[in-house]
């Protein structure tokens, strides 16, 4: 059996006045998620807005609880970063019945 989990994180960035500054904050977050949690991660929305970012991450496993655990860890890692504020998060899971 295969389970696929998707995580969507809506974040507010701190003192950002350009898209270049925004990229400088978002890229390390995405890189950390990929490296620490072995997930696929990317900035997936709000690309033209300076102070907002939508970050997506996904994980695949044969165990649904493992997918949830990994995505919960990703959410906590982003929420713990002082340079941004996590406004909302949403998780979705696809399993063998979907």
Backbone bond lengths (Angstrom), bond angles and torsions (degrees), N, CA, C in turn:
res aa  C-N    CA-C-N  psi(-1)  N-CA   C-N-CA  omega(-1)  CA-C   N-CA-C  phi
1 X - - - 1.453 - - 1.525 109.44 -
2 X 1.317 114.19 148.65 1.454 119.53 -179.57 1.521 109.31 -126.72
3 X 1.343 115.43 136.89 1.457 121.95 176.02 1.523 108.35 -123.07
4 X 1.318 115.93 135.46 1.458 122.30 178.69 1.524 107.18 -121.84
5 X 1.314 115.83 125.92 1.456 120.93 177.90 1.509 110.64 -114.46
6 X 1.322 115.34 141.42 1.462 121.11 178.08 1.522 108.66 -124.24
7 X 1.303 116.42 137.70 1.456 123.62 179.99 1.522 108.77 -124.39
8 X 1.321 115.52 131.80 1.461 121.48 178.50 1.523 107.38 -120.96
9 X 1.329 116.84 122.87 1.460 122.50 -177.25 1.524 109.66 -118.37
10 X 1.318 116.65 121.49 1.462 122.65 176.94 1.522 107.04 -98.85
11 X 1.323 117.38 116.49 1.461 120.69 -175.44 1.526 111.65 -122.36
12 X 1.324 113.79 148.80 1.464 122.62 174.45 1.516 106.76 -107.34
13 X 1.318 116.15 126.96 1.461 121.48 -178.41 1.518 109.39 -91.18
14 X 1.322 116.42 154.91 1.460 121.86 -178.04 1.517 113.08 -71.21
15 X 1.311 116.17 -126.93 1.465 123.68 -173.43 1.534 109.90 -79.50
16 X 1.324 116.17 81.01 1.463 122.00 -176.48 1.528 108.69 -119.73
17 X 1.339 116.39 129.70 1.470 120.87 -176.59 1.519 113.78 -123.35
18 X 1.334 116.84 5.47 1.465 119.71 178.80 1.524 109.31 -154.86
19 X 1.321 115.29 161.38 1.467 119.50 176.51 1.525 110.78 -66.81
20 X 1.325 116.91 -29.65 1.460 120.05 178.00 1.536 110.84 -65.76
21 X 1.328 116.68 -42.99 1.464 120.13 176.13 1.530 110.58 -63.06
22 X 1.326 115.49 -40.44 1.456 120.25 179.20 1.528 110.16 -60.07
23 X 1.321 116.95 -48.14 1.469 120.35 179.07 1.517 110.78 -58.61
24 X 1.344 116.17 -37.04 1.459 120.64 179.35 1.520 113.22 -64.58
25 X 1.326 117.74 -23.71 1.463 121.57 176.58 1.528 112.35 -92.28
26 X 1.325 116.43 -38.43 1.467 120.02 -173.51 1.532 111.67 -77.53
27 X 1.324 117.76 -40.28 1.474 119.88 -177.71 1.521 113.76 -56.95
28 X 1.342 119.16 -45.02 1.472 118.28 178.43 1.530 113.05 -64.62
29 X 1.317 117.81 -32.44 1.466 121.10 178.17 1.527 109.50 -65.30
30 X 1.321 116.13 -48.00 1.470 121.06 179.43 1.530 110.10 -62.33
31 X 1.326 117.22 -42.76 1.467 121.06 179.75 1.528 111.22 -63.48
32 X 1.328 116.72 -39.51 1.468 120.09 178.82 1.531 111.09 -64.43
33 X 1.328 116.83 -42.98 1.467 119.62 178.80 1.524 110.52 -60.19
34 X 1.325 116.33 -44.27 1.471 119.96 179.81 1.524 111.43 -62.02
35 X 1.338 115.49 -46.39 1.456 121.12 -174.59 1.531 112.17 -71.74
36 X 1.326 117.62 -50.36 1.462 121.18 -174.04 1.518 113.64 -73.26
37 X 1.336 116.73 -36.03 1.462 119.40 -170.72 1.527 113.40 -115.10
38 X 1.327 117.72 -0.67 1.462 122.71 178.61 1.524 111.78 52.98
39 X 1.328 115.62 49.22 1.463 122.70 177.28 1.522 108.71 -113.03
40 X 1.314 115.85 162.89 1.455 120.77 167.79 1.523 105.48 -83.82
41 X 1.326 117.90 130.07 1.464 120.92 -177.08 1.523 109.80 -144.23
42 X 1.340 115.32 147.96 1.462 120.65 179.81 1.520 109.56 -163.89
43 X 1.331 115.70 160.11 1.459 120.26 167.86 1.522 105.48 -78.64
44 X 1.325 117.09 121.24 1.459 120.50 -170.87 1.524 114.29 -116.12
45 X 1.317 118.08 -1.02 1.460 119.49 -179.92 1.512 111.57 -166.86
46 X 1.321 115.44 169.94 1.469 123.08 179.65 1.536 111.55 60.61
47 X 1.332 117.91 31.61 1.458 120.59 -176.59 1.527 113.96 -64.36
48 X 1.320 118.00 -25.85 1.461 120.39 -176.80 1.527 113.28 -97.60
49 X 1.328 117.40 6.53 1.462 122.00 -179.24 1.521 108.10 -107.79
50 X 1.337 117.78 127.85 1.469 121.43 -174.89 1.521 113.77 -61.38
51 X 1.306 116.82 -48.78 1.461 119.45 -167.14 1.526 114.62 -100.46
52 X 1.306 118.69 4.34 1.475 121.39 178.82 1.517 109.11 -123.40
53 X 1.327 114.72 149.41 1.459 120.21 174.82 1.520 108.42 -146.44
54 X 1.297 115.44 145.63 1.461 122.14 173.28 1.524 105.85 -115.01
55 X 1.323 115.80 116.77 1.459 121.76 -177.39 1.523 108.14 -111.11
56 X 1.317 116.11 131.59 1.456 121.07 178.85 1.517 110.56 -114.81
57 X 1.327 115.31 145.00 1.461 121.02 175.84 1.525 107.94 -141.02
58 X 1.320 116.16 148.03 1.462 119.45 177.31 1.528 110.08 -141.75
59 X 1.332 114.09 151.74 1.458 121.15 -179.65 1.527 108.85 -139.34
60 X 1.321 114.89 150.79 1.467 121.70 179.74 1.526 107.85 -128.26
61 X 1.349 115.62 137.15 1.461 120.20 177.78 1.523 109.00 -159.56
62 X 1.293 115.34 164.71 1.452 121.08 173.23 1.516 111.98 -83.79
63 X 1.331 116.84 -3.12 1.461 123.01 -176.93 1.524 109.42 -125.29
64 X 1.330 117.50 116.07 1.469 121.79 -177.23 1.522 111.93 -61.21
65 X 1.338 117.58 -38.59 1.461 119.57 -178.65 1.525 111.37 -66.62
66 X 1.321 117.26 -32.75 1.470 120.27 176.80 1.532 110.20 -65.67
67 X 1.323 117.46 -42.46 1.461 121.05 178.70 1.527 109.58 -60.51
68 X 1.324 117.62 -46.33 1.474 121.05 179.41 1.523 111.30 -61.39
69 X 1.323 116.03 -41.93 1.466 121.21 -179.99 1.532 110.91 -62.11
70 X 1.313 117.04 -45.06 1.465 120.96 179.46 1.530 110.84 -63.08
71 X 1.332 116.82 -45.51 1.462 119.51 -178.71 1.531 111.57 -68.24
72 X 1.332 117.54 -36.11 1.469 120.38 174.81 1.531 110.65 -62.24
73 X 1.324 116.95 -39.65 1.470 121.13 177.80 1.521 111.00 -64.92
74 X 1.318 116.98 -39.54 1.469 120.94 176.49 1.526 110.32 -61.35
75 X 1.318 115.86 -44.96 1.469 120.15 179.97 1.530 110.97 -61.40
76 X 1.324 117.46 -44.72 1.472 120.68 179.06 1.519 111.23 -63.18
77 X 1.331 117.37 -40.10 1.464 120.73 -179.62 1.528 110.78 -61.85
78 X 1.322 117.07 -41.52 1.467 120.31 179.11 1.525 109.91 -70.52
79 X 1.323 117.82 -42.22 1.475 121.42 -179.55 1.525 111.56 -62.98
80 X 1.327 117.68 -28.83 1.465 121.72 -177.89 1.524 113.77 -81.68
81 X 1.323 117.91 -7.61 1.468 119.93 -178.68 1.529 109.70 -77.47
82 X 1.339 117.17 125.01 1.470 120.00 -174.68 1.528 114.46 -71.59
83 X 1.331 117.90 -20.84 1.464 120.01 -175.24 1.527 113.93 -83.54
84 X 1.328 116.20 -1.42 1.462 118.91 178.07 1.517 110.47 -144.02
85 X 1.324 115.04 164.46 1.462 121.78 178.68 1.522 108.65 -121.26
86 X 1.309 116.27 125.53 1.462 121.17 177.70 1.526 108.31 -79.26
87 X 1.330 116.35 113.25 1.461 121.09 -178.21 1.527 111.50 -84.27
88 X 1.324 116.68 -41.77 1.459 119.85 179.30 1.522 109.57 -160.83
89 X 1.314 114.42 160.57 1.467 119.96 176.01 1.516 107.98 -142.77
90 X 1.322 114.15 153.24 1.462 119.91 178.72 1.521 108.37 -144.94
91 X 1.315 115.19 131.13 1.464 120.93 176.82 1.514 109.92 -113.45
92 X 1.331 114.87 143.82 1.456 121.60 173.86 1.519 108.41 -133.25
93 X 1.320 115.58 146.34 1.459 120.53 -178.65 1.531 109.50 -128.69
94 X 1.303 115.21 135.55 1.461 121.85 172.79 1.523 107.50 -114.89
95 X 1.336 115.50 132.39 1.458 119.90 -179.85 1.514 110.38 -126.42
96 X 1.331 116.40 -170.39 1.458 121.03 -176.20 1.539 113.93 -61.12
97 X 1.321 117.19 -23.98 1.461 119.82 -178.13 1.533 112.80 -82.74
98 X 1.336 116.57 -12.46 1.486 119.73 -174.62 1.510 113.37 -84.68
